[in-house]
Amino acid sequence: MNARDLDASASVTERITAAITQAIVERRLMPGTKLVEQQLADIFDCSRTLVRQALNQLSRDRLVKLEPARGAFVAQPSVEEARQVFEVRKMLEAAMLTDLCQRITPAQIKQLRSHLKQERDAVGRTDVPGRTRLLADFHVVLARMQGNEVLAQLLTDLLSRSSLIALMYQSSHSAAESQSEHEAIVDALEARDKRAALKLLEAHLGNVEANLRLDPRVQDLKSVLQP
């Protein structure tokens, strides 16, 4: 295989990986969904070998679980993994906001305001996939403002896993509430008020996590089975 063929194969693999990741982020692919290689090959008009490469990458990203003799499935994060993901996000994003409060520019504030408008519009028209993507992207936009692509990619991966967690454990958390909390964080950044920004971020991530059912009620066997 020559260099051009290798590049073409890599491009197809990346396209499959990106499409499945996006479907997870937008909550169109549910945890536990089986990802059939031949169906994916037909959808993307490629070989099963390239599909397998994409599924292997998604497995490394913890978005897909590969099971011997059974195939590939959208991952189903455990309660403990869910808690750990939010713990890491809190640490990373707190450090990120601390740095941004010191050096955010008027142009970056303008960019954030534009993003917030897109969020409001998506929430207002009940565009569920759109608002889900935009609410997650808000955190990645903040990371990219630091010029650190490693941080941005790490946060993107964590947000993808957060989307899976939300699919499995979310209750009635309001997208409008998240959007409003984003507005308040940007206000604090514009004022360079580090204390307020960190307090708002902690409350925001705490609210998202609190609205997940991470402590499922253990039912009494007698009460469940008694006629």
N, C-alpha and C positions, 0 to 999 in steps of 0.2 A: 504494500500500500504506500503510495507516494504522499508527500507532504500535503498536497491539496486535498486528497481523500481523507487524510487524518484530520485536517481542519474541518472538513465537512461533517465528519462523524462526530467530532467534538461539539460542533454547533448544534447538531440534532439532539445529542445527549443533554446539552445545556437547556435546549428548548423544552424538552420533556420534563427535566428537573424543575425548571422555572414554572411551567404550567401547573404541575402537581402542587408545588409549594404555594403558588398563588391561590389555587383552589382551596387549600387548607386554610390559608390566611383569611380568605373571604368566606370561610365556613360553608363551602359548597361540597366539600368532601368530609364525610363524618369519620370519626375514629372507628376502626374496625372494618372499614370498607376494603374489600378484596380488590387488588390491582392486578388484573389478569394480563399477562405479558402479551398474548396475541391480540387482545382488544386494543391495548395501547399501541402496539405495532401498526394495527390497522388505522387507528386514529391519526397517528403521526406519520404514516406512510414510510415506515422504516423497518429495519430488521429487529428481531427479538433480541439480538446481541446488544444493540444500542439501547433498547428498553431496559435490558438487564443492567447495563452500566449506569443508567439513570437511577434505577431502583437501588443499586448498591450505594450510590452517592447519597440518596435520600435516607438510606439506612444509617450511613455514617453521621448524618445530620440529626438522627433520632426522630425523623418524621415518618419513617416507614419501618416496619418490622418484617424481617425475612424469616420464614419458618420452613425448615426442611420438609419436603414432600407436601407442603401445603401452599406455598407461594408467598406473595407479598401482601401486606395489609397496612393501611394507615395506622400509625401507632396509637396506643391507648395509654397515656401517661398514668402512672400510679399517683395516689394522693401524696406520697412522700416526695416524688419527683416534682409535683406541682408546687409544693411548699418550697423546695430548693430553687426552682426556677424564679419564683418571686423574690426569694432572699437575695439571689445574685443580681436580679434586676434592680432591687433597691440600692444595693451597694454601688453598682456601676452608674446608675442614673444620678445618684446623689453626688458622686464625684464629678460627673459630667456637668451638672447644673452649677456646682461650686465654681468650676472653671469658666463656664459661660457667663456667669454673673460679673466676672471681672473684665471680660473683653468682648462682649457681644456688641455688634455694630448696628447703627440705624438701618442699614440695608438688610441685615439678618432679621431684625425685628419686622421689617416690612415683608420679608419672605414668610415669616411665621404667621403674620396677620393674613396673608393671602391663603396660606394653608388652612387657617382657622375658618376662613370664609367657605372654603370648599367643604370642610367638615360640617358647618352649619347648613349649607345647602343640601348635602347628602342626608343629614338627619331630618331636615324639613320635608324632603320628598320621600322619606322612608325607603331610601336606597340602601338596603341592608348590606349587600356585598361592598358597595362603594364606601359607605360610612365605616364599615369594619376595617377595610384597607386603610382609609385615611386616618382613622383613630390610632391604628398601629403605626402608620408611617410618621406620625407626629414625633414619636420618640426617635426614629431613625434620622429625621431631619435635624433634630437637635444634635445628634451624634456627629453627623456630617459637617455641622458648622464648626466643629473643632478641627476639621481637616485630618481626622484619623479614620481611615477606611477600615482598619482592623477592628476598631471599636464599633464602627457602623455595622460591619458584617456580623460581629458577635451579637450585637443587639438585634439585628434582623433575625438571626437564628433563634434567639431567645423569644422574640415576639411570635415567630412561627410556632414554637412550642407552646407559647402562651395561648395561641388561638386553639390549638388542640385541647389544651386544658380547659379553656372556656367552653368548648363544645361538649366536653364530658361533664363538667361540674358547675357551669354557670346556672344561676337562678334567674331573677328578674332584673338584673342590673341594667340601668337605663343608659343607652348610648348618649342621650341628651345630657345626662349628668356627667359623663366622661368628657364630653365636648366642653361643657361649662368649666370643668376643672382645668382643661387645657388652656382656656382663655385666661384664667386666673394665674396660671404659671407664667404665661407670656407677659402679663401685666407686671408680675414681680421681676421677671428678667429685664424688662424695659426700665424698671425703676432701679435695677441693680441691687435689689434687696435680697441678699443671699439667704438670710434667715427665713423670710417669707417663702421664697422659692422652694427651699428644702422642706419646709413644713407642708406646703401645698403638694409637693411631689409625694411625700410620705403618706399624706392623707389620700391622695389619688390612687396610688398603688394599693394602699390598705383597703380602700373602698372596693376596688376591683377584686382583690383577693377575698374580702369579706363576703362578697356576693357569689362566691363559689361554694358549693356544698362539699367542703373538704372534710367534713366530719359526718359522714352518713350515719343515720340513726340505726343502731343495732336493734332489730326487732326480736321480740320475745317469741320463741317458736310455738309455745302453747297458744298465744293469742292469734298467731297466724293460721294455725292448723285446726284449732277448735271449731266445731260446727256452730 
